[in-house]
Amino acid sequence: MSAKDSSYLIAIARQAPTELSKKEVLGFIQTIPTLPPPSNNWFQNFNLNSIIMTTTAIALVTSALIYFSSPTKKLDLEPISPETAVAPDLISDDLAEEPKEAIIKLTTIQFEGLKELVSVETATEIIPIEPLIEPKIPEPENERVKPADRGKSSGDPKPITWSEPETTESEIDLRVSLDENQLRSLKRSLQDYIKEDELNWGKSKLMVIKYTDDGMTINYQTPSEDQKAKYQTLLDSYWIKPGPDRHLILNKNYIMAGDFTEKGFSGSALGWAMEVTMNKKPVTITQDDQTTSSNRVTRSILEIKRLNEPKRTGGYIFQPATPSDAKPKLTRNELRILKRQLLRLLREDNIDQSGISDFSTLWYTADFLKLNNTELKGEMYSRYATVIKSFHIRPAPERRIVINNDFIQVGDYTDKGFDGQALGKHMEIYFIDDPNGKKGLFSKESDTGKSIMEDANDDTILKTMGEFKQSEVNLSKVDRILKSQGDAPPKDGNRFYDSGKEAISIYTKETQSTLIELNGEQLRSLKKELYRELQKDDLIESRREDVRLLFDNSNIVVNDNKLTQQLTFKYQGFLSKYGIQSAEMRKILMCSDFIVVGDFIKGNFQGSLQGSLNSQDIKESVFKQDFEDFPVFGFDKAMKDK
Amino acid sequence: MPANGPYEKIFAKNVTYMDLVRLSVKESLFSIMAKTKQDEFMKAYDACHDRFLRYCSSLAYGKMDVQDLIQDVLVSAYHKFEKIENRDQLLHYLIRAARNRSISIWRKQKPQTELTELHAERLADQGVKPETVLDIQYLYRMLDKLPSKQKDALVLFEINGFSMKEIAEIQGSNEGAIKTKISRGRKKLTALMKDGSSSSVDSLMETLQTITL
């Protein structure tokens, strides 16, 4: 049979009679009324395929559930015999009430954070009963302990590991030895549990968990069996076993887990360095028990005080304390509020903020608080100090708050520069070269003997534009400019500054209207395009080459090569797009690290720059001739120093 | 009186004369109503028969008895006749129902010889010549190799004379898609026929022998 055309076959099929005649079908239709209606039997939807698929899916889900479901843990709840349980009846009657504030007697408060713990008016003491037990753990050797890292303190100080004392195996098992993460998570868990079980100590955030062989108390309250089991399970998961002097003491700033004895703390801790001691003193308490005998019982009082440095008492992990004069760490909102409050005070006191400085300075040390160099006393002192302290700004030798309507700066102003936080716009930092060698920020009430007005022309203003995105590091751009290699003084005269992505503009009051001022984006774009053009015109070999572009009268000189008239015209047009016109002593210096555009005139540089500058590198480059006579961040000195 | 249906409850009671009267009235009404519906349905079906049958034949070819398919569809359509809003759309309803029914009954069954023989017999009873039967069966076999939607569209368009718009309504698609399906179906059918012409000889011979027997 030959292949027939499909259309032919289709035509045949179309015209052929139907398989069943109309009569037959109509005859069937007549019988339909007698037939039952079709049932909606959804069982028809079931076929072997659907059954297999459904069964398989159910089996998989069920087996996964069985496999991954954790077995219920059986808590071994040992019945507590009255002998071993903490005896609440030993606590005196007046202490049987809900503990109020000020449970812990503080001997020394070195910071304001513990203010919540003390309520002088309601100095109710709950004195727990502690049996006097000699510590078993031998005194550890401290000689091999590494000193804490005293570098820049950050929000998350790192733990330091101490050398392990020689102990027996059984004692090793008893030690509390947790790392930073474990301590953090343990603290979090304990806080959540205690809050959940309403075992808080009133409004106090302090939590004291005693975990001895005799039992457990939480904030000197005996937990229920279920609660106890819960805490035991938690502590077991961190390998914290009960011990004769074992306590966990924590609040939002620290956690200490270990043994607190008369000799000190031994265990693991994280956060502020605290000294917690159990001082014993004889106290008479009437025991309300069946024996009806009153005894003079030794009690211990928990004393907590903050330390500047961790005390070496045999702990295993300890956290170096934040120094009391640590620089402030304020959020953006806090800076805003502080500025508002201080400005209000200044307005009330009619403090004149006019003049060259256009700002006020509060100099806040441990010995005085000066406003625009006038020492504040009495009521005025207390008003400003209250506001400052409320933001946890601590006094320090060079701590200042500089404020005006546009900005606020809080930090340390030293000869190295400014180190702190700031918020605002059009921030200007004045550096005054004083013949006495003082540098720094001065208000108009300067004690230098010169008025600011006279120094106006000598002022070099560093200006950076752009928004401060991070509230914690507000002056990062300027900070980097003003600091040299961190806190340490420059080594061998080397100076290093980094403006980051933004540009720094340097000018004086006189020249600010006429100088070249480009922002970071413009400078980076200029650098990129200029490199491209120079390479295209074969004026440089690579885009990593150092480029010195000078404007010499009507010509442009690139790396000591005078350009042709045509190229000069081309680059003049190119640079004019960035607002850079030809001018005497105007230069563009650029390399892979930075770009500097400005005027090198009269021993001064004024212009804009972006990038990182290292005096050592510059000294060894073609740029040495440009920097050695111009005090750009003190590079002139660095060029000359050996 | 049939044992099933709406009469059972009535006969469970003690029947009185009035009940009988009521019953007879009801019965009459019922039968009148049924007759009316039946007539209407038959009248509506009359216009659908050819296209519906040809469609069912191509659908059921080798898979099931077309009679069973038609009866199932018609019973279902009859009982839902009141719900069919547009009685003119009965054909579309029948086509859809037949298609759905075919999907629910079989997936990929191989053509069954008995059914193909039955098909051939029926066509022969209708006076169709044997070679025409062979051609038709060949066509159905080739159509069966097409993807179901292409086959469906091609059958409805080419054999049953539905417009693309109607096919789009039946299949719940759009005209453009139907056009594409038909076009591709045609191309593939042609290709299949070219490829299958040699291999089909044996099967055709087998069918021919069956018919003549």
Chai-1 contact restraints between the chains, C-beta under 6 A:
chainA,res_idxA,chainB,res_idxB,connection_type,confidence,min_distance_angstrom,max_distance_angstrom,comment,restraint_id
A,M1,B,V201,contact,1.0,0.0,6.0,A-B,restraint_1
A,M1,B,L204,contact,1.0,0.0,6.0,A-B,restraint_2
A,A3,B,M193,contact,1.0,0.0,6.0,A-B,restraint_3
A,A3,B,K194,contact,1.0,0.0,6.0,A-B,restraint_4
A,A3,B,S197,contact,1.0,0.0,6.0,A-B,restraint_5
A,S6,B,L189,contact,1.0,0.0,6.0,A-B,restraint_6
A,S6,B,T190,contact,1.0,0.0,6.0,A-B,restraint_7
A,S6,B,M193,contact,1.0,0.0,6.0,A-B,restraint_8
A,L9,B,D135,contact,1.0,0.0,6.0,A-B,restraint_9
A,L9,B,L139,contact,1.0,0.0,6.0,A-B,restraint_10
A,I10,B,E158,contact,1.0,0.0,6.0,A-B,restraint_11
A,I12,B,T132,contact,1.0,0.0,6.0,A-B,restraint_12
A,I12,B,D135,contact,1.0,0.0,6.0,A-B,restraint_13
A,A13,B,I136,contact,1.0,0.0,6.0,A-B,restraint_14
A,A13,B,L139,contact,1.0,0.0,6.0,A-B,restraint_15
A,A13,B,I159,contact,1.0,0.0,6.0,A-B,restraint_16
A,R14,B,I159,contact,1.0,0.0,6.0,A-B,restraint_17
A,A16,B,V128,contact,1.0,0.0,6.0,A-B,restraint_18
A,A16,B,I136,contact,1.0,0.0,6.0,A-B,restraint_19
A,P17,B,Q126,contact,1.0,0.0,6.0,A-B,restraint_20
A,T18,B,D50,contact,1.0,0.0,6.0,A-B,restraint_21
A,T18,B,L53,contact,1.0,0.0,6.0,A-B,restraint_22
A,E19,B,S57,contact,1.0,0.0,6.0,A-B,restraint_23
A,E19,B,V66,contact,1.0,0.0,6.0,A-B,restraint_24
A,E19,B,R122,contact,1.0,0.0,6.0,A-B,restraint_25
A,L20,B,L53,contact,1.0,0.0,6.0,A-B,restraint_26
A,K22,B,H49,contact,1.0,0.0,6.0,A-B,restraint_27
A,L26,B,M42,contact,1.0,0.0,6.0,A-B,restraint_28
A,I29,B,M42,contact,1.0,0.0,6.0,A-B,restraint_29
A,I32,B,V75,contact,1.0,0.0,6.0,A-B,restraint_30
A,I32,B,Y78,contact,1.0,0.0,6.0,A-B,restraint_31
A,P33,B,A34,contact,1.0,0.0,6.0,A-B,restraint_32
A,P33,B,Q38,contact,1.0,0.0,6.0,A-B,restraint_33
A,L35,B,V75,contact,1.0,0.0,6.0,A-B,restraint_34
A,P37,B,H79,contact,1.0,0.0,6.0,A-B,restraint_35
A,P38,B,V75,contact,1.0,0.0,6.0,A-B,restraint_36
A,P38,B,S76,contact,1.0,0.0,6.0,A-B,restraint_37
